[in-house]
Amino acid sequence: MSVDIFVSYAGPDRPWAEWVASQVEAAGLTVELDAWDWAAGSNFVLNMNDALARAERVVALYSKAYFDRSPTRSSRCLRRV
């Protein structure tokens, strides 16, 4: 199942990510946000890979925290852009 937008963010930016996701939904688009759509304890790397494959577009909330985290998140999203 495809989605219009996947929102990628670092943990401290979750409030902003949820705001962005709510705005995307309000605009009538579908969105995938890990905090809303992924089961607790599920495999983050597999979920990220699947989300990037399903999404038509990615919104990455760049912040200091985003790039201070593991390179997995930022490098996967940057390769998608």
C-alpha positions as CSV (number, residue, x, y, z in Angstrom):
1,M,0.0,0.0,0.0
2,S,1.6,3.3,-1.0
3,V,1.4,6.6,0.8
4,D,1.8,10.1,-0.4
5,I,4.3,11.3,2.3
6,F,6.7,9.7,4.7
7,V,7.8,12.0,7.5
8,S,11.3,11.3,8.8
9,Y,12.5,12.9,12.0
10,A,14.7,12.5,15.1
11,G,13.0,11.7,18.4
12,P,13.3,15.2,19.9
13,D,11.5,16.6,16.8
14,R,8.4,14.3,17.3
15,P,6.0,17.2,18.1
16,W,7.0,18.9,14.8
17,A,6.7,15.6,12.9
18,E,3.2,15.0,14.3
19,W,2.2,18.6,13.3
20,V,3.6,18.1,9.8
21,A,1.8,14.8,9.5
22,S,-1.5,16.3,10.7
23,Q,-1.2,19.1,8.1
24,V,-0.5,16.6,5.4
25,E,-3.6,14.6,6.3
26,A,-5.7,17.8,6.5
27,A,-4.6,18.6,3.0
28,G,-6.1,15.2,1.9
29,L,-2.9,13.3,1.5
30,T,-1.9,10.0,3.1
31,V,1.0,10.0,5.5
32,E,3.2,7.5,7.2
33,L,4.7,8.5,10.6
34,D,6.6,6.0,12.7
35,A,5.0,7.1,15.9
36,W,1.5,6.6,14.4
37,D,2.0,3.6,12.1
38,W,4.7,1.3,13.4
39,A,4.2,-1.2,16.2
40,A,6.3,-0.8,19.3
41,G,9.3,-3.1,19.2
42,S,9.1,-3.6,15.4
43,N,12.3,-3.6,13.3
44,F,13.1,0.1,12.7
45,V,15.5,-0.5,9.8
46,L,13.0,-2.7,7.9
47,N,10.1,-0.3,8.7
48,M,12.2,2.6,7.4
49,N,13.2,0.7,4.2
50,D,9.5,-0.3,3.6
51,A,8.2,3.2,4.2
52,L,10.8,4.7,1.8
53,A,9.7,2.2,-0.9
54,R,6.0,2.9,-0.4
55,A,6.2,6.7,-0.2
56,E,5.8,9.0,-3.2
57,R,7.6,11.8,-1.3
58,V,9.7,12.2,1.8
59,V,9.6,15.1,4.2
60,A,12.7,15.0,6.3
61,L,12.7,17.3,9.3
62,Y,16.3,18.3,9.4
63,S,17.7,19.5,12.7
64,K,20.8,19.1,14.8
65,A,19.2,16.0,16.4
66,Y,18.5,14.5,13.0
67,F,22.1,14.4,12.1
68,D,23.5,13.6,15.5
69,R,21.7,10.3,15.5
70,S,22.7,7.1,13.8
71,P,23.6,7.6,10.2
72,T,21.0,5.0,9.2
73,R,18.0,7.5,9.3
74,S,19.6,10.4,7.5
75,S,21.6,8.4,5.0
76,R,18.6,6.4,3.9
77,C,16.4,9.5,3.5
78,L,19.1,11.4,1.7
79,R,19.6,8.6,-0.8
80,R,15.9,8.7,-1.5
81,V,15.8,12.4,-2.2
